[in-house]
């Protein structure tokens, strides 16, 4: 089968974004993966690294998946690497920041306002191949592009040991817990994108989004490498399709810690090219080695029921901390008590 050479259009900020997921596994932080891939720091890397947030916008059109990722990180390292598995060789380019802004705007709920005269205060609860026989087969390098401080390489591998050797020889320091998971993808014929950022500027804060495009029959999100993580993994996914979607592991099993926070037909015409229905799902894996079973796939939900489109904003009517409704009830009871007492007093005594 002819191999499609991916095209790379990467800026330093973009490369930083790609590398960010790997940062979650710095020396000072025990995490060595994020949902989108695995951190591959240089062998002499040191210093605290943390991945603050991972957001991905997913869509599938005409057999090509588009995965836009935006990461926020904090690190003092300036030489980092990221390995991202994809079903087929990926095209990597700079994402569009306004896409994320438009999604945020699209997901603005309608506010239903309500006065609450009855609820008492509660503390904190209110609000919202090519090697010798028997030797490891090195991966095939499909494309290598040097873009300033960034080296982007697309690889196809048939041998996990050969892939690991290549990565090590080229400065990607994958830990053993991650390399042990590489056969999961190699056995299925997946490809890999290896990005390396070499610079003098530390990465800090929200980075420019990164876009992956690759051929695939079904919408997917690489997650299995995150089984090597030793800290909780948090992912926000925004899925554009023709209907509401539900997330599953690749074997079809359900994910207990998946929460659908938004589901509705897309109204912003600038987004309908991705899909006519938007589903937002947040995923939490407190114990990745036990809770993450495979990569993610998506299935159509039984109904296009809306979720999160209305938010009730409650105004609590109180005086001195007492709900006014109960205050009025108390006042009425007191008046009735006085009336009853008055009626029980003999008429002669009242005179």
N, C-alpha and C positions, 0 to 999 in steps of 0.2 A: 504494500500500500504506500502510495506516495506520501511523504511527510510534508506537512504545511509549515513553512518557516514563519514563526511569529514575528511580528513587527513590534518594536519597543519604542515608546516615546515617553521617556522618564526624566523628570527633573529631580534635583537633589531633594526637594521636599517630598516628591512622590516616592522616591526610593526610601526616604526616611519613614514614610507611612508603611511601606511594605515591610520594612525591617522592624517596625514597632512591635508586631506581635511577638517576635522573638525576644524582644527586650524583657518580656515578662519572665524570662528565665535567667536573669543576671545573677552574678555571684551572690549579691546581697539578698536576692529574692529566690526562693526555691522553685518557683514556677519555671518550666522550661518549654512551655507551649502556650498557644492561645488557640481559639477556635479555628482560625483561618490557616494555621500552619505551625511551624516549630522554630524556635529561636536557635540560631547557630552563631554564637559569638566567637570572636577570635580567641585563641587559646590564652592570650595574655589579658583578656578583658577583665575589668574589675569595676567595682562601684555599684551603688544602688540603682536598680531598674524597676519600674513598675508600669504596668499597663492599666490606665485609668478607665478606659471605656473602649468597646469595640462595636461598631455599627456597620451593617452591611445591607445594601439594597440589591435584591435579586430579581431577575426577569429572564424569560426564555422566549425567544422569537426565532422561528424558522430553523430550529435545531442549533441555535447559538445561545449559550447562556452568558448573560452579562452580570458581573458581580462587582459592585462598587463598594469599596471599604473605606472607612474613616476611623482612625485610631488616635487616641490621646495617650501620651506616655510621659514619663519623667525619668531621665537618666543622665549621667555625666559621661557616658561612653559615646565616642564619635566614630567607632568602627564596628559595624554590626552586620548581621546577615539574617536572612529569612528564607525558609524553604516552604513553598506552598504547593501541595499536590493538586493536580487538575485531571479530569478524565481524559483529556486530549491536550496537545500542546496549546498553550495560552498566548494570546496577544495581550501585552501589558501596555497601558497608556495612562496618562494623567486623567484623573476623574474630574468631575465638574462640581464645585462647591455649591452652586445654586441648586443642584439636584437635591441635595440634602435640605437646603432651605425650603424648597418647594414642598418636600415631603412633610416637613414640620408644619408648614402652613396648611397643607391638605388635612392634617390630623388635628385641626383646631376644633374642639367640640363645641356644641351649642350649650350655653349656660342656662339652666333652669333655676330661677331664683325662688326661694321658699323661706317664709318666716316660721321659726319654731318657738312656740310659747311654752313648751312643756318639758324639754330635756334639761335635766340637772347637769351641772359641770362635772366632768370626770378628768382626772389628771392624766394628760398625755394621750387621750383616746380620741379627742376631737380633731378634725382636719383631714385633711386629705393624704555489546560482547566484543571482542577483539583481543582477548588475552590468550595465553597459552592454555592447553588443555588442563583442566583442574584448577586454573587460577581464576580469581575473581574477574568477572567481565566488567570493564568500565562502562559507564553510561555513554550514550551517543549525544554529543553536543550538537543540537539543532541550530542554535544561534547564540552568539556572544556579542554583546554590544557594550562599548564603553562610552558612557555619557557623563563627562565630567568626573565627579567623584564616585559615580555609580557604575557597577558592572552587573549587567543583567544577562543571565544564562538560562536557556531552556534546555532541559535534559529529558532523554528517554532512556530508561534503565531496565535491564532484564535480570539484574543480580544486585541484591541489597548490599552485599559485602563490597562489590565493585563500586556502587554508588557512594557508600560510606567512605571508601578509600579516596575517591575523587574529591569529595567534599572536604575531607581532612587535608588533602594535598593542596587544595585551593583556598584554605583559610576558613572553612566553615566548621566550627567546633560543636557538632551535634553530640549531645550526651548519649550514653549507651541506652538509656531508657527510651530515647526517641528512635535511634537506629534499629532497635528491636521491633519497632512498629512499621518500618519501611516496607517489609514484605507484604503487608496488608494492601498496599497500593501497587507494588510491582507485580504481584500475582494477578492482579486485575488489569494490567496493561496501562496504568495511569502514567502521566508525565509529571515533571516537577519544574517549578520556576525557582531558581536560586538567585537572590538579589543580595548584593553586598554594597554597603555604603562605607566609604573611607573618607573621612574628613576630620576637621579640627573643631567643628562646632557641635556642642552637645545638643541632643534632641530634647525638647521640652515643650509640652503642651499639645494642642490639637494640630495635626499635620494635614497637609493637602490630601484629598482622597485619591485612591488608586483604583484603576479599572482593569479587571481581567475579563477577557472574552475567549471562550473556547467552545468547541463543538460537543454537544451532548444530546442524547435523546430525552433525558429527564432532568428536571431542575434538581440540583444537588448543592450541598455545602460541605467542604472538607472539615471534619471534626476529629477523626480518629487519633491524630497525633496528640491531641489535647489530653488523651488518657495518661500521658506522661507528666502532666502538670501536677504539682503538689499543693497548689492553692486553688481556691474556688474560681470557676470560670463563669463570666457573665457575658452574654451576647444579646444584642438587639438586632432582629432581622425584619426587614420590610420587603414583603413578597408581592410583586405585581403579577397578576394573572387575569384570567377572564372570570374567575369566581373566587370565593373565599377559600383559603388553603389551610390545611392542618399539617403540622410537622411530625415526622416519624423518623426513627432510625432506619438505615438502609435495609434492615431485615424485616421492616414493617412493624416493629414493636413501638408502642406508644412511649412518650416521654413524660413522666410525671411532673417534672419541674418546668413545663412549658406553659406560658400564660399569654393568651391572645388579648392584647390591649386595644386593638383597633381593627375594624373590618367594615368596609363600605365601598360602594361604587366610586371610582375616581371622578372628581368634579373639575380638577385643574387640568385644562386641556394640554398644558405643557408636559404632563405626565402620562397621558393616555397612550403615547407611543410605546411605553413600557408594558402597559396592561390596563384593562378597564376596571380592575378591582384591586384594592390594596388591603393586605392583611399584615398587621404588625404583631410580632411574637417576641417575647423576651424569654431567655433560657438561663437557668441557674443550675450549675453543677457544683454542689458543695464539696463532693468527693469525686473528682474527675475519674480516677482509676476505677472506681466502682460504678459510677453513674453514667459515664459515657461508654456506649456499647459499639458505636459505629459512626459513619458519616451521616449527614442528614439528608432526607428526601422529603418531598411534599406531596400531599394527596388532597383532592378536592373535598371540601367539607360537605356534609349532608345538605346544608342549606346556606344561602347567602345572607344569613342573619347579621344585622349590624351590631357592632360592639364598640363601646367607648365614644359614641357620637354625641351623647348627652351627658352632661355633668350637672348635678344638682348642687347649687350653692346655697347653703343654709345660713340664715341670720338668726342667731339666738336672742330672743327678746327676754332680757332679765333686768331686775332691779336689785342691786346689792347682792348679786349672785343667785337670786331666787327667780326661777322662771315666772314671768308675769301671769301666765295661765294659771299656775298653781297658786299664785298670790291672790288672784281674783276668786278662785275657788275657796281659799281660806277666808277671805273677806266675806263671801256669801254665806259660808257656814257660820261665821261669827254673828252676822246679822240675823240669820235664822235662829241662832241660839238666843239672842236677845229678845226676839219676838216671842219665842216659846216661853222664856222666863217671864216676860211681861204678861202673857196670856195666863200663866199659872198663878199669878198674884191675884188674890181675891179683889173683887171690884171695890169693896169697902176700904181695903188697904191702899188701893191705888188712889182713892179719893184723899 
